[in-house]
Amino acid sequence: MRTKSPAGLELPRILPGNPAWIQRAVYLSEVLSLTAAAARVRPSEYPLPALTLETAGTVIGEIAAGLTTTAEDTEPPAVLYVLPAWALKALQDVLAALHAAAGGGNGEEMSGLPSTLALLGESLDYPRGRTPSEMAADLEPVVAVLALDGPAVRAAVTDLALNRWQAGTETALTQVYAQWVHLGVPL
């Protein structure tokens, strides 16, 4: 009997080396970590489990801190990053909760709104004045870059991970850069 390797649950990604694409969301690392601590004490008051909140906050913090080491010979700079699939899911869940809070809604959706606002840091008073829609807008580019996948991404990641430069490497990187620009990510 063969078991699936845990490595199959990892998503190799290539990220922009310029930290500008994630800087607007760095504060969410602290907000989500503090909210996760509160969700452990009062889990019924939060729309997401504490582990989901903590995972999303940790990933944002780790990526922002890791942007100091960029892959050589790439212009603009690029960073290789291995993202567990469950971490991407946590970020997507947090983004969905932010959008739900920003949308307001009625009926069932409104009953979860106070908990979602607590998730967003409103009750933590950090950062001042950020609305759910602003927080969602800050997180969207991060999730978009991390969710970016396709043949160009895979080819660029493989070549950079193996530290090889082939004829198709520059083409793959150019396609990845074009996708980043399309997402509005600063290079």
C-alpha positions, 0 to 999 in steps of 0.5 A: 500500500502506498501513502501519499507524501506530505510534500504533495500538499505543498505549493511551490510559489514564486513571489515578487522580491519587492516587498511593496506587494505585501507591505499593506497587509503586514499589519494583518499578521498581528491583528490575526494573531491577536484575534486567534488568541481571543478566538481560543477563549471565546470560539463561538464568537468568531466566524473562523477557528483560531487555528485558521486565523493564526495560520493566516497571520503567520504566513503573512508575517513569514513572507514579509520577513523572508523577502530579504532573500531574493533569487539571484539573476532575476530582474525584477527580483523573485523569491521562492516560497513553499506554501502548504495548501492548508495555509493558502486555504486559511488565507482564502477563508480569512479573505472571504470573512473580510468580504462577508463583513464588508458586504454587510448583508442581512438575516443570517449574514448579519448575525455573524457580523459582530464576530467578523468585526472582532476578527478584523481587529475592530475590537482590538483597535488596531489599526485605527480606522481600517474597515472590513473592505479596506482590510480585504483590499489589503489582503487580496493581492497577497492571496492572488499572488499566492494562489497564482499557478500555471505552467509558467509559475511551475517552470520558473519555480523548478528552474530557480529551485534547481538553480538552472537557467535554461532557454525557457526560464526567462520566458516563464519568468516574463509570463509570471511578471506579466501575471503579477502586473495584471494583478496590480502587484508592484514589481 
